[in-house]
């Protein structure tokens, strides 16, 4: 039965990956076609990219733990996909074709995102804002018409889709997407342009904050934070404390000890008015993204997050 499980895993994974690649390639072609027309008719581009993200994440789920790819499959199928050696040798897997050809419903995109964050916790913060918006974008693309987006938001969706495919291709060579030289060249130009634009945005924000901090009427405003989703960090402009928003996550050592790490996704200084709205803006501003929380907070976190250990 173990061999049957592995064969099923290969078939399902291959189908998902091939489909993800196809949607990704079509999406990129549509993106660059739409960009040359000032992002007119952009829905096919964003729709194909968002579907490619969903399929790529489901591919990772199939590779890591195929049981969690499906909803409401028979109990025998659940056993086959988790501990196949528990099934008797004469077991007849009548449900195989339904699983292989996706007659059984797979998980929603949001659940695939949650599993990605468990498999790759070091990437959770980097893709957090992208993953928070992509399920809604995917649903609207498939079922309705998307209202006009800001051009930078459309670029952002494209940028993070490319980053995700590149990351998965780096950790799993089977997932590398082979593109034409022309398309690869357009991607390089696009990424350079996107990052230059983001850096310019950050530089303009820092310049504005510097002018406020240099004003003789500059007023220090003390910041306080509450809860596990906020943490103070020194502002890179005025050296006053500002507030980071993000998430607190545990790191466990081999002895069972717990260390808490705060992963920032945005920053605001009330003194000089510097606002960095995303992970990448904080990176380009050379701010710390991962911050250790104070010693002694671990017990409080564990007590308030018992469901973390029960899930």
SVG drawing of the C-alpha trace seen along z (x, -y; Angstrom):
<svg xmlns="http://www.w3.org/2000/svg" viewBox="-19 -76 39 86">
<polyline fill="none" stroke="black" stroke-width="0.4" points="0.0,0.0 3.0,-2.3 3.8,-2.0 0.3,-3.0 0.4,-6.1 3.7,-7.2 2.4,-6.6 -0.7,-8.6 1.4,-11.4 3.6,-11.5 0.6,-11.7 -1.3,-14.3 1.8,-16.4 2.8,-16.3 -0.7,-17.3 -0.8,-20.3 2.7,-21.4 2.1,-21.2 -1.1,-23.2 0.6,-25.8 3.4,-26.3 0.9,-26.7 -1.2,-29.3 2.0,-31.1 3.4,-31.3 0.1,-32.5 -0.3,-35.0 3.2,-36.4 2.5,-36.8 -0.8,-38.5 0.9,-40.8 3.5,-42.2 0.9,-42.5 -1.4,-44.4 1.4,-46.6 2.2,-47.8 -1.4,-49.0 -1.4,-50.8 -2.8,-47.8 -6.0,-47.7 -7.7,-44.3 -5.6,-43.2 -8.1,-40.7 -6.8,-37.7 -3.3,-38.5 -4.0,-38.7 -6.5,-35.9 -4.0,-33.5 -1.3,-34.5 -3.6,-34.1 -4.7,-30.6 -1.1,-29.6 -0.3,-30.6 -3.1,-28.4 -2.0,-25.4 1.7,-25.9 0.7,-26.0 -1.4,-22.9 1.5,-21.2 3.6,-21.8 0.9,-20.4 0.7,-17.3 4.5,-16.9 4.7,-17.5 1.5,-15.8 -0.9,-14.8 -3.6,-13.9 -4.2,-17.6 -4.9,-18.3 -8.4,-16.9 -11.6,-17.6 -14.2,-15.0 -12.5,-11.9 -13.5,-8.4 -11.9,-7.2 -10.0,-4.5 -8.5,-7.1 -7.4,-9.1 -5.6,-6.1 -4.0,-5.3 -2.6,-8.9 -1.3,-8.9 -0.4,-5.4 -1.0,-3.0 0.6,0.0 -2.3,0.1 -4.6,1.3 -4.9,5.0 -3.1,6.4 -6.4,7.3 -7.8,3.8 -9.5,2.5 -9.0,-1.3 -12.2,-2.0 -11.6,-5.8 -8.3,-6.1 -9.6,-7.5 -11.7,-10.2 -8.5,-11.3 -6.2,-11.1 -8.5,-13.0 -9.6,-15.5 -13.2,-14.4 -12.9,-15.0 -12.7,-18.6 -9.4,-19.9 -8.7,-22.5 -9.4,-26.2 -6.6,-28.5 -6.6,-30.0 -6.0,-26.6 -3.1,-26.0 -1.6,-29.3 -1.9,-28.3 -0.1,-25.0 2.6,-26.9 3.3,-29.1 3.7,-25.9 6.0,-24.3 8.1,-27.4 7.8,-29.7 10.8,-31.7 8.8,-32.9 5.6,-33.7 6.4,-37.3 7.8,-38.0 4.6,-36.8 2.1,-37.8 0.6,-40.9 0.5,-39.1 -1.1,-36.0 -3.7,-38.1 -5.0,-39.6 -4.6,-36.8 -7.6,-34.6 -10.1,-37.5 -8.3,-38.5 -8.5,-35.0 -12.2,-34.6 -13.1,-37.9 -11.0,-37.1 -12.9,-33.7 -16.4,-34.8 -16.7,-38.5 -15.1,-41.6 -12.3,-43.3 -12.6,-47.0 -9.8,-49.2 -6.7,-48.7 -3.8,-51.0 -1.1,-50.1 1.4,-49.6 -0.9,-47.0 -1.1,-45.1 2.7,-45.2 2.9,-44.0 0.8,-40.9 3.0,-40.1 6.2,-40.7 5.3,-38.4 4.0,-35.7 7.4,-35.7 9.2,-35.6 7.1,-32.7 7.7,-30.6 11.4,-31.4 11.6,-30.4 9.8,-27.1 12.0,-26.4 15.1,-27.0 14.1,-24.5 12.5,-22.0 14.3,-21.7 11.3,-19.8 9.3,-23.0 11.6,-25.2 9.7,-26.9 11.6,-27.1 10.7,-30.2 11.8,-31.7 14.8,-34.1 12.5,-36.9 10.1,-36.3 13.0,-35.9 14.4,-39.2 11.1,-40.9 10.9,-39.5 14.4,-40.8 13.5,-44.3 10.2,-44.2 11.8,-43.2 14.5,-45.8 11.8,-48.5 9.5,-47.3 12.3,-47.4 13.6,-50.8 10.0,-52.2 9.7,-50.7 13.1,-52.2 12.1,-55.6 8.9,-55.4 10.9,-54.6 13.5,-57.3 10.7,-59.9 9.1,-58.8 12.5,-59.0 13.2,-62.5 9.8,-63.8 10.4,-62.3 13.8,-63.9 12.4,-67.3 9.9,-67.0 12.6,-65.8 14.9,-68.7 12.2,-71.3 12.7,-73.4 9.2,-72.6 9.8,-68.9 7.8,-67.1 8.7,-63.8 5.7,-61.6 6.1,-58.6 4.7,-55.3 3.4,-52.4 2.3,-49.0 0.0,-46.3 -0.5,-42.6 1.6,-40.2 1.0,-41.9 2.8,-45.1 6.4,-45.9 8.5,-49.0 11.5,-49.7 13.8,-52.7 12.9,-54.9 15.8,-55.1 15.1,-58.8 14.6,-60.5 15.8,-57.8 12.5,-57.8 10.5,-54.7 7.9,-53.8 5.4,-50.9 5.9,-47.8 2.9,-45.7 3.4,-42.0 3.2,-38.6 4.9,-36.9 6.0,-33.3 7.8,-30.8 11.2,-29.2 11.8,-25.9 15.3,-24.7 16.3,-21.0 15.8,-21.2 12.1,-22.2 12.8,-25.9 10.9,-28.6 12.1,-31.9 9.7,-34.5 10.5,-36.3 8.5,-39.2 8.2,-39.4 7.5,-42.9 5.4,-43.7 5.0,-47.5 6.3,-50.5 5.0,-53.8 6.7,-56.6 4.4,-59.2 7.2,-61.7 8.6,-62.2 5.6,-60.6 7.6,-57.9 5.3,-55.2 6.6,-52.0 3.6,-50.0 5.1,-46.7 7.8,-44.1 9.7,-45.1 9.6,-48.8 11.1,-48.0 13.8,-45.9 14.7,-48.8 14.8,-51.1 17.3,-48.8 15.1,-48.1 15.2,-44.9 12.4,-42.6 12.9,-39.9 13.1,-41.2 13.5,-39.0 10.9,-39.7 12.0,-40.3 13.0,-37.3 10.2,-36.3 7.4,-36.8 7.4,-33.2 5.2,-31.9 2.6,-34.6 2.6,-33.8 2.3,-30.0 -0.6,-30.6 -2.5,-32.9 -1.9,-30.7 -2.8,-27.2 -4.7,-26.6 -1.3,-26.8 -0.2,-23.6 -3.6,-22.0 -3.9,-22.5"/>
</svg>
